[in-house]
Amino acid sequence: MALQIQSTGDFNYRIIFSRRRTISIIISPDSGVFVKAPFMTPVNTIRRFVNEKSDWITKTLYGFNSLKRLDNIKGYSDGDTVLLYGKEYKLRLFESDKYSVKTTDSNIIEARYLKNINPLIIRALLEDWFKYVAQDKIKLKFNEILTKYSSYGFKPTGLVIRMMKKRWGSCSSMGKIAISYDLIRLDEKFTEYVIIHELCHLKHHNHSADYYRLLSEVYPEWKKVREELKKYIR
């Protein structure tokens, strides 16, 4: 695999040569624009391909500007804003003899650290706490929804709350549902939507017309909530 960096003047893109038959474009809010091409493809051919798609690429890159990132990959410092339960909390750091995190009534997250105030260590501390809080809150919401929609006969074989890099939830062919703990950062309606979305897959393990009919019946506002959820990335 070989890599080259090119520019159109409006955006940069990386060319990845590999054993493939066609040229394709991948656009990521984190990594930018990648063009995958077969070995020996002339750079001019790739450039023409990119130019033909430039309007779409520019529009997609511009759209990334409206996305809201849940996590600060560079870490957290005292006074930073942290999204939790769909609200903005102010982070306050205090040196202590042990690590701990808690919220206050005034929308403040108090994090206590042991000696090292490295932003990445604070980030790891917060992430562990988010996972811990999510276990109880999301499981409670899951059980509330099962009870509320018991007439539909949803029978999941299990539930796990875990890190999910590219998805908010999933449903295995065996009926086990996984939910991203990152949903604890957002308004509760998003957790409700994702849980119902996955529960409906217990009846239709696809995205067929029958699946969407069921989803619309159980959760009529799913389209609006899904579009709002698309604005958030990890």
Secondary structure as the mmCIF struct_conf table of DSSP 4:
data_model
#
loop_
_struct_conf.conf_type_id
_struct_conf.id
_struct_conf.beg_label_comp_id
_struct_conf.beg_label_asym_id
_struct_conf.beg_label_seq_id
_struct_conf.end_label_comp_id
_struct_conf.end_label_asym_id
_struct_conf.end_label_seq_id
STRN STRN1 ALA A 2 SER A 7
BEND BEND1 GLY A 9 ASP A 10
STRN STRN2 ASN A 12 SER A 18
BEND BEND2 ARG A 19 ARG A 19
BEND BEND3 ARG A 21 THR A 22
STRN STRN3 SER A 24 SER A 28
TURN_TY1_P TURN_TY1_P1 PRO A 29 SER A 31
STRN STRN4 GLY A 32 PRO A 38
TURN_TY1_P TURN_TY1_P2 PHE A 39 MET A 40
HELX_RH_AL_P HELX_RH_AL_P1 VAL A 43 GLU A 52
TURN_TY1_P TURN_TY1_P3 LYS A 53 LYS A 53
HELX_RH_AL_P HELX_RH_AL_P2 SER A 54 GLY A 63
HELX_RH_3T_P HELX_RH_3T_P1 PHE A 64 SER A 66
STRN STRN5 LYS A 68 ARG A 69
BEND BEND4 LEU A 70 ASP A 71
TURN_TY1_P TURN_TY1_P4 ILE A 73 LYS A 74
TURN_TY1_P TURN_TY1_P5 ASP A 78 GLY A 79
STRN STRN6 THR A 81 LEU A 84
TURN_TY1_P TURN_TY1_P6 TYR A 85 GLY A 86
STRN STRN7 LYS A 87 GLU A 95
BEND BEND5 ASP A 97 LYS A 98
STRN STRN8 SER A 100 THR A 103
TURN_TY1_P TURN_TY1_P7 ASP A 105 SER A 106
BEND BEND6 ASN A 107 ASN A 107
STRN STRN9 ILE A 108 TYR A 113
BEND BEND7 LEU A 114 LYS A 115
HELX_RH_AL_P HELX_RH_AL_P3 PRO A 119 LYS A 148
TURN_TY1_P TURN_TY1_P8 TYR A 149 TYR A 149
HELX_RH_3T_P HELX_RH_3T_P2 SER A 150 TYR A 152
BEND BEND8 THR A 157 THR A 157
STRN STRN10 GLY A 158 ARG A 162
BEND BEND9 LYS A 165 LYS A 166
BEND BEND10 TRP A 168 TRP A 168
STRN STRN11 GLY A 169 CYS A 171
TURN_TY1_P TURN_TY1_P9 SER A 173 MET A 174
BEND BEND11 GLY A 175 GLY A 175
STRN STRN12 LYS A 176 SER A 180
HELX_RH_3T_P HELX_RH_3T_P3 TYR A 181 ARG A 185
BEND BEND12 LEU A 186 LEU A 186
HELX_RH_AL_P HELX_RH_AL_P4 GLU A 188 CYS A 200
TURN_TY1_P TURN_TY1_P10 HIS A 201 LYS A 203
BEND BEND13 HIS A 205 ASN A 206
HELX_RH_AL_P HELX_RH_AL_P5 ALA A 209 VAL A 218
TURN_TY1_P TURN_TY1_P11 PRO A 220 GLU A 221
HELX_RH_AL_P HELX_RH_AL_P6 TRP A 222 LEU A 229
TURN_TY1_P TURN_TY1_P12 LYS A 230 LYS A 231
STRN STRN13 TYR A 232 ILE A 233
#
